Every structure is written in C-alpha cells, then in structure tokens.
Amino acid sequence: MTNQTVSHKPKGETPLLIDYFSARQEEMLAVIGELVSQETPSHDKPRLDAFAELLAARMRAAGAQVTIIPGGERGNHVRAVVATPQTDPNAQPALVLCHYDTVWAVGSLATHPFRVEEGKAYGPGIFDMQSSLVLAEYALRAVRDLRLELPRPVTVLMTSDEEIGSYSSRALIEEEARRSAYVLVMESPLPGGVLKTSRKGVGGWELNITGRAAHAGIEPEKGVSAIQELAHQVLKLHSLTDMEKGTTVNVGVVEGGTVSNVVAPHARALIDVRAWTQTEADRITGAIEGLQPVTPGATLEVHGGWNRPPLEAKVTRDLFHRAQAIGHKLGLDLQEGSTGGGSDGNITGALGVPTLDGLGVPGAGAHADHEHIEVDQIAGRAALLVALLLEL
Ligand SMILES: [Zn+2]
C-alpha cells in the first residue's frame, strides 16, 4: 500500500462520527426500507436498470460524481467517485464494493414486506446487501456534512449481478481494484458482525458423457452405458474431497438415459467445487480436466472453471489488523472469520489487492426467510466505514 503518509485529520473525529450516524439511524433505516421495497432480482434487467438510476441519483445528491456503466443483458452498474479539497489526486483510490441485486424473486415483498420488529429490520435482501448501499451513501454524506478530508479518492461500485456470478461486472471490478490501494467489500458479515478475511474459492464444471444406445433386452452387448460411466466418475469426483483441507467436490445434479430398456447413450453431471487455497484449487482443476473414461467406448467432455478464486488470508490479514485498530477507537471490537461462500472480494483478493469483506450491517439469514439486520448496529457500521476511508 502506498501513500500512507498523506496528511489528514481523522484523530478525535471518531466520537463525532458515532454522534452523526446515531442521530441519523432512523433516517437511514427509512431509506433502507425504501430500497428494500423495490425488488431487484439478478435477472430482471428493467427493474435493475431503474434501481441503478435511483442509486445514481442518491449518490449524486450525496456529492459523488456518478457514472452509469452499461451491464449488457444484465442490469447497469453504478460507479460513484468522491474526493475532498485536500485529497491527493495522485493517491491510489479506495474501492468500496457493493452489489444491489438480490436472490429474491419479484413478488417476495408480498410475503416478506419490509418491517421492524424488536430491533430487527426484515425484508428481501436487506442483509445481503441493500442496507450496505445506504451505508455507502451516508458515508459520503458524512464526509461532506462534517467537512472531513479523504486522504485518497473513494470509488464506490454498485453492481447488478453478484448473486449470479458477476459475469457482467467482473472486468469492471478488476479494473477498479487493480488501481486501488485496497478494497472494502460491503457484504453481510458473519454472526456477531465478524469480518470475513478468507473465503473459499468457488468453481463449477459440467461433465457430459457419451455412450452408445442399444436395446437392453435384445442386444445389450452393443451398448455403452453412459450411466455406468457416470457412476464411476461420480465416485472419482467425490474422492477428490479433502475435508481436512476444506476442499469439497460435490456432484449436485445427475441426469441421463432415455427409457429403462435402453442402454443409456448419454449422461450429465453438474459439479460444485470449493477450496480455501489456490494450491488446492489447482489440484482439483487438474483432476477434473484430466478425467479419463473407465468404460470402454465411453467418452467424456468437461467444461467449467473457477468462477471465484479463493480469498486467502495472506491478502487480507494486514488490512484487517489495521481496521481492527480503527474500530477500537469507535468502541467496536472487530473480529475475523472465514466462510465457504464466495463474493466479489474473491475477485479482488485474487489480484493481490488488500481486501476486507463483511463490512455490512450485522444481522442474519442471508437469502432466507428470516433475513434481517440489527437496527442498532447501523450507526456503528456507517461510522466504521467512514473511519476506514479516513485512516487507511
Ligand atoms: Zn451479497
């Protein structure tokens, strides 16, 4: 990381930040409610594009220079950039990474409306991660209202397709990350608000097997069973799992054959792969791409790869320890943990850019019926984001 000696004046402002956001917690909750009440499933381009316009307007009103970046068949992405009078224009920017798509289908609001009960705010995507969009917006508002000085320009990316693999946003994320000093990923944290300093890499392959059809009663010897071959390959694939290392290979879907009295001419398997380290990721890649048929006459074809490489602690640890010290000044006791799920932090970490993930509002139930955030944690998490942008 460079430019750590840039002068700024964050010290002593931390209580101010807590006061600022505590006074606005209800207002922020109301905005979270507004955002959650607009459904944004990953595949619904018209709704996503409309939501991107709304976010762009909000970020402009918060003082950012905003660009809408076409998402092709996916929703458009929003890039908001902010600097303050004394920001060193040559300093590497800080990148704040959010996604605004959710896994919730249109109509989910009817059964899961935005509501607040006993200090918890519920709604589709509220934890993953519509509330984080509001943290980012209000961080910029605080910088302006409190006349804080950012040591580096801040780029906020709000992308539209994280929940379905970030195929449309990946190049943009990589481009912004490469020129940034560090990346703050606003994904939901682990239970208790614990930050995510390592994530498993996530890969997916499809295995297609071709055999030869034959009547199972009249001339079975002329057939080559793709299903028999599939059975061999499924066992081989599952044997690649190494629980001790946390590497898993899961054949989650199989299909094949035509009818019961025909030797199956084809079969197919869908494979999910997870690994903590690049070394393990490479081992699995080699094994899958090197699969050989066991049944004479059967042929195999595999295609796929790693959608998100592992986020390894070696690119996150230093940033975490610095964040922990900054959190202390706000009265926050930040801890770190790991998860088997991937995020866009895997993409930025794989580039070697220091990445801190899980900075969203504490809560629980991502993608589940009880998805919620803890209302009294909103102010602290917003203050943390601003303090990180001032001090890192
Ligand atoms: Zn997410």
Residues whose N, C-alpha, C, O or C-beta is under 5 A from the ligand:
A	BS01	ZN	D128 M129 E187
